[in-house]
Amino acid sequence: MSETARPMSSRTLDQDVCADTPATWQRLLERIPYARHLGLAIHQSGTGMEVHLPYRDALIGNIMLPAVHGGVIGGLIEITARVAAQNRDAQARRPRILDCNVDYLRSARARSTYAAAEIVRQGRRTTLVHVSCWQERASTPVAHGRVQLLFETAFGGKTREEQ
């Protein structure tokens, strides 16, 4: 197998965790099948990392406006929260969603959408993340979300999944 064709090893990802770089975020994002389906990409801005949802016709939920489907916006919020929380986790654990609340503030029009996450609180087992989604300006969001995530804890040095 050639050097470029080898799958990414978890060792490389584990070494990069907590490195707040676009490449690290992109690798975490690519591990989520729905993120790949949506074509999500990471962009670095002056305020931090942003997840970019490129527009395409298949994302339209209301053809009369047209507006991006609310489920797509909800998925963008959940994925952004997961990637932000996992990037901060020193053990490279994959979080599970405990709770997700989305406030839809206005219709997401037929154009690219962006999301940014803020870690409100990070504990050993749970993390609370606030995510904001916008299209043209971050000051006029289309949706906000609060996502609580659960990280697997270690039992005797092993996670429950390894036992």
N, C-alpha and C positions, 0 to 999 in steps of 0.2 A: 504494500500500500504506500502510495507516495506521501510525502510530508504534508502536502496541502489537502489530501483526501482523508486524513485521519480525523476521527471525531474528537471534539474538544474533551480533554480529560477533566475530571472533577478536581484534580490537584491544582490545575491552572486556575480554575474558577475559585477554589478555596483560598489560594494565595492572593487573589485580587479582591476578595470580599472586603468591604469597608474602604476600598479605593473609590472615591467619588469621581469616577471618570466616565465619559460617554461609552467607552468600550466595555467597561464592567456592567453598566446598566443595560447595554444592548445585549450582552451575553445572557444576563438574567432574563431579559424580555424574550429572547429567542427560545427559552426553555418552556414557554407557555404557548400551547397550540393555538388558542384563540387569538393571542397577540400576533402570531405569525399570519393567521387568516385575515386579520384586519389590516396587516401591513404596518404595524406600529413601529416607529423609529424614535431614537433618542436624539435630542438636540440640547446643546449646552447654551444657556443664556447667561446674562449678567447676574441673575439671581439664583441660578442653580440648573438642575436638569429638568428638561421638559419632555413629555411623551407626545409625539406628533401622530395624529390620526389623519392620514391623507384621505381626501374626499374621493368617493367613487359612487356611481349611481346605485349600486347594490345596497348601500347603507341607508337609503331613503326609506322612511317609515310612513310619512304623510306626503303623498304625491301632489296634493293640492297646494301646499306652501312653497316649495318642497322643504322638508325638514328631516334631519338625521333621526333615525329610530331611537327612542329612549333607551332601549336595551343595549344599543351600541354605546351610548354615553355612559350607562351604568357599568358596562363591561370595561370601558376605558378607565373609569374611576377605580374599580376593583383592581385591575391590573397595575395601574400606576401605584396604588397603595402597597400592593404585594412586592413590587420591585423595589420601591423605596425602603420598605421595612427589611427585606432580605438583604439589600445592599448594606444596611447598617449592622446586621447580625454577624458577629465575629465567628460564629460556628457554621455559617453557610447553610442554616436550616431552611426548609421550605415552609412558609407559614400557611395556615388554613384560615379561612375567613369565618369569624364568629358572628359578626354583625356588619351590615352595610346599610346606611341611610343616605338616600340621594334626594337633594332638593333641586328640582328642575325649575330654573328661574326664568328662562325664555326659550323659544324654539331655536334649536341648533340648525342653522341654514345650510344649504348645500355648498359647503366649503370646508377646508381643512379645520380641524379642531385640535387644540393643545390642552395638556393637563400638567399640573405641577403638584407635588406632594409636600406636605409639612408634617414631620413626626411631632405629634403633640406630646406623647409619652411613650417611652420604651422601657419595659420591664424585662424580667427574665423569661416570662412566659407569654405575655401579651404586649401588643403594641397598638396604639391608637394613632391613626393617620387622618389628616384633613387633606382633601384633594379638591382643587379648583379647576374647572374646564372653561375654556374661552375660545373664541374664534379670531376676532380681529384684535382686540385689546384685552389684556389681563384684567383691566379695571372694569370690564363689563362681562362677567362670567355668564355662561349658559347653564351651568350646574355646579353645585358643591356636593361633596360627599364626605361622610365620616365613616371610616372603616376600622373595625377592631379585628385584629389578627391574633391567632394563637400559634405559638411555636412549640414544637415537641420538646419535652424536657428529657434529660438524660437520667437513666436508672442504672447505677453501678457503672458509669462510664459509657454506657451504650444507650442509644435512643430506643424507644419502645419498638420501633420498626426493625432494629438490628437484633433484638432478642429473639 
